[in-house]
């Protein structure tokens, strides 16, 4: 049981470290996203419909406009 708890804590620490390093990893979006189109290109080269959509997926580094522009 202690090993399971230690593994879970280590997993959370590793996820936090990845974000601190600035790695661009998309996460599942479980929230409500406002519906309007103001495309942004995420650091993972994926176009999101608006900044809130990108952030809902865990992408906080993005630029204005679609990725293919």
MDAnalysis code that builds the backbone (N, CA, C; Angstrom):
import MDAnalysis as mda
import numpy as np

u = mda.Universe.empty(207, n_residues=69, atom_resindex=np.repeat(np.arange(69), 3), trajectory=True)
u.add_TopologyAttr("name", ["N", "CA", "C"] * 69)
u.add_TopologyAttr("resid", np.arange(1, 70))
u.add_TopologyAttr("resname", ["UNK", "UNK", "UNK", "UNK", "UNK", "UNK", "UNK", "UNK", "UNK", "UNK", "UNK", "UNK", "UNK", "UNK", "UNK", "UNK", "UNK", "UNK", "UNK", "UNK", "UNK", "UNK", "UNK", "UNK", "UNK", "UNK", "UNK", "UNK", "UNK", "UNK", "UNK", "UNK", "UNK", "UNK", "UNK", "UNK", "UNK", "UNK", "UNK", "UNK", "UNK", "UNK", "UNK", "UNK", "UNK", "UNK", "UNK", "UNK", "UNK", "UNK", "UNK", "UNK", "UNK", "UNK", "UNK", "UNK", "UNK", "UNK", "UNK", "UNK", "UNK", "UNK", "UNK", "UNK", "UNK", "UNK", "UNK", "UNK", "UNK"])
u.atoms.positions = np.array([
    [0.822, -1.191, 0.000],
    [0.000, 0.000, 0.000],
    [0.867, 1.256, 0.000],
    [1.929, 1.253, 0.827],
    [2.820, 2.415, 0.874],
    [3.496, 2.635, -0.473],
    [3.840, 1.530, -1.157],
    [4.489, 1.659, -2.466],
    [3.539, 2.289, -3.473],
    [2.260, 1.951, -3.409],
    [1.272, 2.528, -4.312],
    [1.129, 4.030, -4.083],
    [1.083, 4.434, -2.841],
    [0.973, 5.860, -2.509],
    [2.235, 6.598, -2.970],
    [3.389, 6.020, -2.733],
    [4.646, 6.650, -3.147],
    [4.696, 6.794, -4.667],
    [4.225, 5.779, -5.396],
    [4.205, 5.834, -6.857],
    [3.270, 6.935, -7.335],
    [2.107, 7.075, -6.712],
    [1.155, 8.117, -7.097],
    [1.746, 9.505, -6.854],
    [2.399, 9.692, -5.743],
    [3.014, 10.988, -5.432],
    [4.124, 11.293, -6.427],
    [4.933, 10.306, -6.753],
    [6.004, 10.490, -7.718],
    [5.440, 10.856, -9.083],
    [4.350, 10.206, -9.480],
    [3.707, 10.511, -10.752],
    [3.243, 11.954, -10.821],
    [2.646, 12.456, -9.767],
    [2.192, 13.842, -9.718],
    [3.385, 14.784, -9.792],
    [4.458, 14.438, -9.112],
    [5.658, 15.280, -9.145],
    [6.240, 15.327, -10.546],
    [6.249, 14.200, -11.256],
    [6.796, 14.165, -12.613],
    [5.949, 15.002, -13.567],
    [4.630, 14.957, -13.427],
    [3.757, 15.765, -14.267],
    [4.038, 17.235, -14.023],
    [4.189, 17.622, -12.772],
    [4.485, 19.006, -12.438],
    [5.818, 19.433, -13.035],
    [6.802, 18.554, -12.982],
    [8.113, 18.893, -13.528],
    [8.039, 19.091, -15.029],
    [7.274, 18.272, -15.747],
    [7.128, 18.436, -17.183],
    [6.566, 19.806, -17.504],
    [5.566, 20.250, -16.778],
    [4.980, 21.557, -17.020],
    [5.973, 22.663, -16.703],
    [6.770, 22.473, -15.647],
    [7.757, 23.482, -15.269],
    [8.834, 23.629, -16.337],
    [9.143, 22.562, -17.040],
    [10.154, 22.615, -18.089],
    [9.621, 23.263, -19.357],
    [8.341, 23.521, -19.400],
    [7.772, 24.158, -20.571],
    [7.461, 23.193, -21.703],
    [7.422, 21.891, -21.422],
    [7.071, 20.950, -22.459],
    [5.613, 21.147, -22.838],
    [5.319, 20.921, -24.085],
    [3.981, 21.161, -24.597],
    [3.252, 19.830, -24.752],
    [2.429, 19.494, -23.787],
    [1.723, 18.214, -23.783],
    [0.229, 18.480, -23.670],
    [-0.521, 18.029, -24.665],
    [-1.970, 18.225, -24.639],
    [-2.606, 17.280, -23.630],
    [-3.564, 17.801, -22.897],
    [-4.296, 17.027, -21.905],
    [-5.759, 16.934, -22.331],
    [-6.489, 15.956, -21.817],
    [-7.926, 15.900, -22.115],
    [-8.635, 17.132, -21.569],
    [-9.612, 17.610, -22.297],
    [-10.375, 18.781, -21.873],
    [-11.683, 18.313, -21.249],
    [-11.869, 18.641, -19.988],
    [-13.081, 18.225, -19.288],
    [-13.972, 19.393, -18.915],
    [-13.671, 20.566, -19.424],
    [-14.435, 21.755, -19.046],
    [-15.286, 22.270, -20.181],
    [-16.065, 23.276, -19.894],
    [-16.883, 23.920, -20.913],
    [-16.036, 24.971, -21.622],
    [-16.166, 25.019, -22.932],
    [-15.399, 25.962, -23.740],
    [-16.365, 26.921, -24.417],
    [-16.127, 28.234, -24.320],
    [-16.985, 29.178, -25.032],
    [-16.860, 28.939, -26.542],
    [-17.968, 29.075, -27.256],
    [-17.961, 28.812, -28.693],
    [-17.848, 30.120, -29.467],
    [-16.654, 30.414, -29.918],
    [-16.396, 31.503, -30.864],
    [-15.102, 31.134, -31.574],
    [-14.893, 31.679, -32.750],
    [-13.719, 31.307, -33.527],
    [-12.709, 32.436, -33.564],
    [-11.627, 32.226, -32.845],
    [-10.475, 33.124, -32.839],
    [-9.271, 32.191, -32.722],
    [-8.884, 31.569, -33.846],
    [-7.917, 30.473, -33.793],
    [-6.567, 30.868, -33.198],
    [-5.987, 29.909, -32.493],
    [-4.637, 30.037, -31.963],
    [-3.871, 28.766, -32.298],
    [-2.567, 28.927, -32.487],
    [-1.694, 27.788, -32.776],
    [-0.937, 27.441, -31.507],
    [-1.170, 26.234, -31.003],
    [-0.506, 25.789, -29.784],
    [0.950, 25.446, -30.015],
    [1.717, 25.382, -28.941],
    [3.131, 25.027, -29.018],
    [3.331, 23.612, -29.569],
    [2.245, 22.846, -29.652],
    [2.294, 21.497, -30.203],
    [1.880, 21.467, -31.674],
    [1.796, 22.647, -32.318],
    [1.413, 22.801, -33.725],
    [0.009, 22.289, -34.022],
    [-0.893, 22.429, -33.064],
    [-2.300, 22.095, -33.247],
    [-3.086, 23.395, -33.177],
    [-4.028, 23.592, -34.132],
    [-4.871, 24.778, -34.120],
    [-6.065, 24.536, -33.205],
    [-6.309, 25.477, -32.299],
    [-7.458, 25.435, -31.399],
    [-8.394, 26.566, -31.790],
    [-9.680, 26.388, -31.570],
    [-10.669, 27.364, -32.033],
    [-10.572, 28.706, -31.320],
    [-10.058, 28.729, -30.087],
    [-9.875, 29.974, -29.349],
    [-8.919, 29.716, -28.180],
    [-8.443, 30.759, -27.524],
    [-7.499, 30.559, -26.419],
    [-8.044, 29.678, -25.293],
    [-9.327, 29.802, -24.990],
    [-9.903, 28.990, -23.916],
    [-9.872, 27.505, -24.276],
    [-10.072, 27.189, -25.556],
    [-10.003, 25.807, -26.015],
    [-8.595, 25.264, -25.803],
    [-7.582, 26.040, -26.176],
    [-6.190, 25.616, -25.987],
    [-5.889, 25.394, -24.512],
    [-6.274, 26.350, -23.681],
    [-5.979, 26.246, -22.255],
    [-6.731, 25.101, -21.593],
    [-7.935, 24.813, -22.069],
    [-8.687, 23.684, -21.536],
    [-7.935, 22.374, -21.786],
    [-7.171, 22.326, -22.890],
    [-6.379, 21.141, -23.217],
    [-4.981, 21.185, -22.595],
    [-4.728, 22.174, -21.739],
    [-3.443, 22.247, -21.057],
    [-2.363, 22.943, -21.858],
    [-2.736, 23.628, -22.924],
    [-1.774, 24.338, -23.768],
    [-1.824, 25.814, -23.395],
    [-0.758, 26.303, -22.787],
    [-0.712, 27.694, -22.335],
    [0.243, 28.543, -23.162],
    [1.002, 27.910, -24.055],
    [1.877, 28.643, -24.954],
    [1.298, 28.509, -26.358],
    [0.850, 29.611, -26.898],
    [0.262, 29.600, -28.236],
    [0.413, 30.985, -28.849],
    [0.198, 31.035, -30.156],
    [0.247, 32.319, -30.865],
    [-1.075, 32.510, -31.585],
    [-1.407, 33.747, -31.908],
    [-2.653, 34.030, -32.612],
    [-2.593, 33.477, -34.030],
    [-3.722, 33.001, -34.514],
    [-3.824, 32.478, -35.871],
    [-3.693, 30.971, -35.912],
    [-4.184, 30.415, -37.009],
    [-4.107, 28.976, -37.218],
    [-2.653, 28.562, -37.474],
    [-2.344, 27.322, -37.210],
    [-0.951, 26.843, -37.354],
    [-0.484, 26.848, -38.806],
    [-1.378, 26.663, -39.749],
    [-0.965, 26.572, -41.146],
    [-0.823, 27.929, -41.813],
    [-0.980, 29.015, -41.055],
    [-0.837, 30.360, -41.633],
    [0.608, 30.768, -41.713],
])
